[in-house]
Every structure is written in structure tokens, then in C-alpha cells.
Amino acid sequence: MAMPTRYRDRLSDRSEGKLVVTIDTDEQCLLIYPLPEWEDIERKLDALPSFNAQARRVQRLLMGHATDVDMDSHGRILLPPPLRQYANLNKHTVLIGQGKKFELWDEAVWTERRDNWLAQDTVGEGELPAELQSLSL
């Protein structure tokens, strides 16, 4: 997979082209982190309580699937087959920027999920987390 040109320099500067790819535990997509961002996530995962079943599940899935990849001089990364299979990645993919990480989706799956999200009623004000209630876009 080739990273878009507009991100290559920043990824090279920020992480020397070193990335970590893992699965999303809620959706059928992959998460791509610059190495320094992943190291922060890994520290937080390590700090989760080991006797909590949900915490252990997330640790096992995210850390267990985490794979180091290097961006080559042309901005390409090689995605391991098990990760490609998890996300059902075929020829057409969609890379979605999510702040400090990317999500990589099969185009058909992304289109279906996006259309479902757009078709849902707007979330009621009482259902939003407190952090989002004061957000102005």
C-alpha cells in the first residue's frame, strides 16, 4: 500500500517511516500508527488492569496483532496477509485520517458503514459524552 504523498514527509520526520499496523477491535479495518504514537498506546494498554476481562481482550487483540512496518523510499508499506484478511482488503481501499492514526478500510465495507452512519438519526444531546457536548465544529 502506498501512503498518500501529503503524509509521507511528516511520517518520515515524525517516525523515520516506522509504523505499526494493528486491527480495530470494533470494526473490520486496520489501524496504522506512527511508531511514537503506538508506543504511547502500548504504554496505556500495559497499564490496564490484568484481571479485567474486557481490558485483557483489548490488550490481546491490539498488541497481539501489532506489526511493525517500514515505509520505503516510495512511501509504500507491506501489509502482512493476516491483517489484510482481517480487514478483507482487496484491490480498492480507503485510508481515513484520524488525527494521530489512520484507518485502512476495504472500499466497499467503508462505503456501507459510512452510509449507515449517515442514515442514522443525529445523536441526541443527552447521549453525547461530556467531552463532545462542548465541542464546536
URBEL-V882618 format. One record per residue. N is the residue number from 1. SS is DSSP state (a for helix, b for strand, c for the rest). PHI is phi in whole degrees, 0 to 359 (* if undefined). BURIAL is b if it has 9 or more other ideal C-beta (glycine too) atoms within 8 Angstrom, else e. Layout:
BEGIN
n:N ss:SS phi:PHI burial:BURIAL
n:N ss:SS phi:PHI burial:BURIAL
END
This chain:
BEGIN
n:1 ss:c phi:* burial:b
n:2 ss:b phi:259 burial:e
n:3 ss:c phi:287 burial:b
n:4 ss:c phi:303 burial:e
n:5 ss:a phi:307 burial:e
n:6 ss:a phi:295 burial:e
n:7 ss:a phi:258 burial:b
n:8 ss:a phi:300 burial:b
n:9 ss:a phi:297 burial:e
n:10 ss:a phi:296 burial:e
n:11 ss:a phi:292 burial:b
n:12 ss:a phi:294 burial:b
n:13 ss:a phi:292 burial:e
n:14 ss:a phi:286 burial:e
n:15 ss:a phi:226 burial:b
n:16 ss:c phi:54 burial:e
n:17 ss:c phi:76 burial:b
n:18 ss:b phi:269 burial:b
n:19 ss:b phi:232 burial:b
n:20 ss:b phi:234 burial:b
n:21 ss:b phi:247 burial:b
n:22 ss:b phi:216 burial:b
n:23 ss:b phi:270 burial:b
n:24 ss:c phi:272 burial:b
n:25 ss:c phi:278 burial:e
n:26 ss:c phi:246 burial:e
n:27 ss:c phi:232 burial:e
n:28 ss:c phi:270 burial:b
n:29 ss:c phi:215 burial:b
n:30 ss:b phi:253 burial:b
n:31 ss:b phi:250 burial:b
n:32 ss:b phi:239 burial:b
n:33 ss:b phi:243 burial:b
n:34 ss:b phi:298 burial:b
n:35 ss:a phi:309 burial:b
n:36 ss:a phi:299 burial:e
n:37 ss:a phi:293 burial:b
n:38 ss:a phi:298 burial:b
n:39 ss:a phi:300 burial:e
n:40 ss:a phi:296 burial:e
n:41 ss:a phi:298 burial:b
n:42 ss:a phi:298 burial:b
n:43 ss:a phi:298 burial:e
n:44 ss:a phi:294 burial:e
n:45 ss:a phi:296 burial:b
n:46 ss:a phi:298 burial:e
n:47 ss:c phi:278 burial:e
n:48 ss:c phi:293 burial:b
n:49 ss:c phi:293 burial:e
n:50 ss:c phi:285 burial:e
n:51 ss:c phi:265 burial:e
n:52 ss:c phi:266 burial:e
n:53 ss:a phi:299 burial:e
n:54 ss:a phi:292 burial:e
n:55 ss:a phi:297 burial:b
n:56 ss:a phi:296 burial:b
n:57 ss:a phi:300 burial:b
n:58 ss:a phi:297 burial:b
n:59 ss:a phi:301 burial:b
n:60 ss:a phi:297 burial:e
n:61 ss:a phi:288 burial:b
n:62 ss:a phi:291 burial:b
n:63 ss:a phi:285 burial:b
n:64 ss:a phi:293 burial:e
n:65 ss:a phi:262 burial:b
n:66 ss:c phi:299 burial:b
n:67 ss:b phi:229 burial:b
n:68 ss:b phi:285 burial:e
n:69 ss:b phi:226 burial:b
n:70 ss:b phi:246 burial:e
n:71 ss:c phi:279 burial:b
n:72 ss:c phi:278 burial:e
n:73 ss:c phi:294 burial:e
n:74 ss:c phi:257 burial:e
n:75 ss:c phi:79 burial:b
n:76 ss:b phi:262 burial:b
n:77 ss:c phi:233 burial:b
n:78 ss:c phi:258 burial:e
n:79 ss:c phi:269 burial:b
n:80 ss:c phi:297 burial:e
n:81 ss:a phi:308 burial:e
n:82 ss:a phi:299 burial:e
n:83 ss:a phi:288 burial:b
n:84 ss:a phi:299 burial:b
n:85 ss:a phi:293 burial:e
n:86 ss:a phi:304 burial:b
n:87 ss:c phi:271 burial:b
n:88 ss:c phi:55 burial:e
n:89 ss:c phi:280 burial:b
n:90 ss:c phi:244 burial:e
n:91 ss:c phi:286 burial:e
n:92 ss:c phi:256 burial:e
n:93 ss:b phi:234 burial:b
n:94 ss:b phi:231 burial:b
n:95 ss:b phi:256 burial:b
n:96 ss:b phi:248 burial:b
n:97 ss:b phi:287 burial:e
n:98 ss:c phi:228 burial:e
n:99 ss:c phi:75 burial:e
n:100 ss:c phi:267 burial:e
n:101 ss:b phi:213 burial:b
n:102 ss:b phi:241 burial:b
n:103 ss:b phi:247 burial:b
n:104 ss:b phi:244 burial:b
n:105 ss:b phi:238 burial:b
n:106 ss:b phi:294 burial:b
n:107 ss:a phi:301 burial:b
n:108 ss:a phi:294 burial:e
n:109 ss:a phi:294 burial:b
n:110 ss:a phi:301 burial:b
n:111 ss:a phi:299 burial:b
n:112 ss:a phi:297 burial:e
n:113 ss:a phi:297 burial:b
n:114 ss:a phi:300 burial:e
n:115 ss:a phi:298 burial:e
n:116 ss:a phi:297 burial:e
n:117 ss:a phi:296 burial:e
n:118 ss:a phi:292 burial:e
n:119 ss:a phi:281 burial:e
n:120 ss:c phi:291 burial:e
n:121 ss:c phi:298 burial:e
n:122 ss:c phi:300 burial:e
n:123 ss:c phi:294 burial:e
n:124 ss:c phi:295 burial:e
n:125 ss:a phi:301 burial:e
n:126 ss:a phi:292 burial:e
n:127 ss:a phi:272 burial:e
n:128 ss:c phi:286 burial:b
n:129 ss:c phi:299 burial:e
n:130 ss:a phi:306 burial:e
n:131 ss:a phi:296 burial:e
n:132 ss:a phi:268 burial:e
n:133 ss:a phi:296 burial:e
n:134 ss:c phi:264 burial:e
n:135 ss:c phi:285 burial:e
n:136 ss:c phi:244 burial:e
n:137 ss:c phi:254 burial:e
END
